[in-house]
Amino acid sequence: MATDALARRQKAADARSGDRAKSRSAGEVALRLLMPLTSLRLTVALFAISIFLIFAGTLAQVDKDIWEVVNQYFRTFFAWIDFQVFFPPAFFAGGQPTVPGGFWFPGGWLIGGAMGVNLVAAHALRFKVQARGARLAAGLAVIAIGIAITWLVVVGGSGKDSSAGAPLESATLWSICKWGLVGLWAAGAYALVKLEPVRKIERWALAFFEAVLGGVLVWLFVKGSDAALGDSSLRILWQLMEGGVAGLVLLAGCALAFRKRAGIVLLHAGVALVMANELVVHSLHTEGQMNIREGETVNFVQDIRTVELAVVDPSDPKTDDVVVVPRSFLKGEQTIRDGLPFEVIVVDYLQNAELRKAKPDDRNPASTGAGLVWKAERRKAGAGTDVGGKVDTTAIYATLKPSDGGEPLGTYLFDVELTPQQVKVG
């Protein structure tokens, strides 16, 4: 009996040992599968392709609006890149060649998602908290204080109550900056004296830095108030100083918790914050403008990056029945029927147009309405490299036709710049 009991206990122990071995084996398999996601090579590759995407998107702004590029290249999983973008007009004095075709490339959403997975996997499997006990508690407390300071800096960044956007007078802030540079020069001089003679490259680099900084300081003190920064520049400088203080506090907290890996942890957190901010802005941010002409009363804001055709039925004295046709439908030069009391047949879509008085000899698509008096002339669409901040003024020519198949009601001009007075003139 005793022998049987001993055998059963041994068998149970062996079973538990086997379960632990299987658990370890499954964990090791999962770890091996996840480790490639933490690869530094993957990180470098993702940064490389993101740099190429940014390069292509920058070149594309020669011919396209910045927001069109953002949606086509960055706020998408796959971006279609035309070969033409790599042959901008500025590179060819004799005329820009026409290069057909293009290729698909990972878009901003795909690259950003892969970076997020890489970042989370790396910190989950490779980066471990190096502190315990009181040191860890102190590190977390300092990080919390740094986050609070960062939040205050961000919230207070738009404050313009004072001329420099800072609680100090401009002259006082400028004096602090100058004497801070003096302290930096003195610290560099001390480091140069203490640096070992065998470290020649570091000594030469530090000596060059000290010489340049010393020359700048001499010039600043000789010029006096003439060299002082303006209020706008000092406001930016103050915000940089605030951000620097917040960064140092966060770095101190990370140093307590992660020791030697504090810098890379803080850098990764910054990258993650930038990526999260893009998601928040894309999902929640709404931008609009309110244009008020002299003598008008306006109770709406508009998105200057897109247009829509609104059909309003004001027959009910209490409410208006409105049907809106989005820009994507208007660009397609198609027949639009759904939800409308008539068909809208888009004849021509002008992304950017300029109104002028119609002439008798014009080839005018309009057959009725304001288009008989005003002519919309096509202009080059705005691009991200344009200066002046002008926006496109879109126009369309569209034929209205009864839904029952009767005779067309005519071809009308619709333009974002047409005022009620101009429409009445037509």
Secondary structure, DSSP 8 states (H G I E B T S, - for coil): -HHHHHHHHHHHHHHHHHHHHHHHHHHHHHHHHHGGGG-HHHHHHHHHHHHHHHHHHHHHTTTS-HHHHIIIIISSSEEEEEGGGGS-GGG-TT-------EEEEE-HHHHHHHHHHHHHHHHHHT------HHHHHHHHHHHHHHHHHHHHHHHHTT--SSTTSSSS-HHHHHHHHHHHHHHHHHHHHHHHHHS-TT-HHHHHHHHHHHHHHHHHHHHHHHHGGGG---HHHHHHHHHHHHHHHHHHHHHHHHHHHHGGGHHHHHHHHHHHHHHHHHHHHHHH----B----TT------B-TT--EEEEEE--SSS--EEEEEEHHHHHTT-EE-TT-SEEEEEEEEESSEEEEE--TTS-----SGGGGTEEEEE-----TT-SS------EEEEEEEETTS----EEEEEETT--HHHHHH-
